[in-house]
Amino acid sequence: EVQLVQSGAEVKKPGESLKISCKGSGYSFPNSWIGWVRQMPGKGLEWMGSIYPDDSDTRYSPSFQGQVTISADKSISTAYLQWSSLKASDTAMYYCARPGIGCNSISCYFLHWGQGTLVTVAS
Amino acid sequence: QSALTQPASVSGSPGQSITISCTGTSSDVGGYNSVSWYQQHPGKAPKLMIYDVSNRPSGVSNRFSGSKSGNTASLTISGLQAEDEADYYCRSYTTSSTVVFGGGTKLTVL
């Protein structure tokens, strides 16, 4: 069974750094794109970027390029999303997601989703 | 890149059919068959309902169907049920090798 398990909720202050994680199991982690999706309170889904863990090929939405860093450690089947200096506007739910088995392109739909990580940034 | 355009809300009575549109450009929806649709209930993670324009994942009711014409994709739900009340999002691949979501549509079952 494919599973994506995300790290727990975080409460941070503006200016602090943060790295959240998404651990995959039940499939070949290195050989599948995995994406990150933001959902601000009461708002819609926004694709932030995706990474191919095997070679760390990473694509970012222009809206998030330079604002976050997406990485992966294929040895422990874990993808990461990190911020170097959080802002109050980063308060949101963050989901990781990946395609169905056998669909190995960045264009592929998101079949499997993590449970979400709520990040709250407040002074 | 701009979000794909969806109506903010649609509504229908139980048993009726509704259609949600998703309008993009030739650089996204019109250029690829990589259009997918997601259902999200409050407090839950999104769920894939349609992929590659018109394919249903295993376990998704055949009351859900998808189509595309030009730069506009559509999700149709037939035989509306109370449990269909949720937010729906479309998603497309783009010529920039990126992904874009629609703004979302709130479906109300009257």
Boltz contact constraints between the chains, C-beta under 6 A:
constraints:
  - contact:
      token1: [A, 44]
      token2: [B, 103]
      max_distance: 6.0
  - contact:
      token1: [A, 44]
      token2: [B, 104]
      max_distance: 6.0
  - contact:
      token1: [A, 45]
      token2: [B, 89]
      max_distance: 6.0
  - contact:
      token1: [A, 45]
      token2: [B, 101]
      max_distance: 6.0
  - contact:
      token1: [A, 47]
      token2: [B, 99]
      max_distance: 6.0
  - contact:
      token1: [A, 47]
      token2: [B, 101]
      max_distance: 6.0
  - contact:
      token1: [A, 59]
      token2: [B, 97]
      max_distance: 6.0
  - contact:
      token1: [A, 59]
      token2: [B, 98]
      max_distance: 6.0
  - contact:
      token1: [A, 61]
      token2: [B, 98]
      max_distance: 6.0
  - contact:
      token1: [A, 62]
      token2: [B, 1]
      max_distance: 6.0
  - contact:
      token1: [A, 95]
      token2: [B, 45]
      max_distance: 6.0
  - contact:
      token1: [A, 107]
      token2: [B, 34]
      max_distance: 6.0
  - contact:
      token1: [A, 107]
      token2: [B, 93]
      max_distance: 6.0
  - contact:
      token1: [A, 109]
      token2: [B, 36]
      max_distance: 6.0
  - contact:
      token1: [A, 109]
      token2: [B, 48]
      max_distance: 6.0
  - contact:
      token1: [A, 109]
      token2: [B, 51]
      max_distance: 6.0
  - contact:
      token1: [A, 111]
      token2: [B, 48]
      max_distance: 6.0
  - contact:
      token1: [A, 113]
      token2: [B, 45]
      max_distance: 6.0
  - contact:
      token1: [A, 113]
      token2: [B, 46]
      max_distance: 6.0
  - contact:
      token1: [A, 116]
      token2: [B, 45]
      max_distance: 6.0
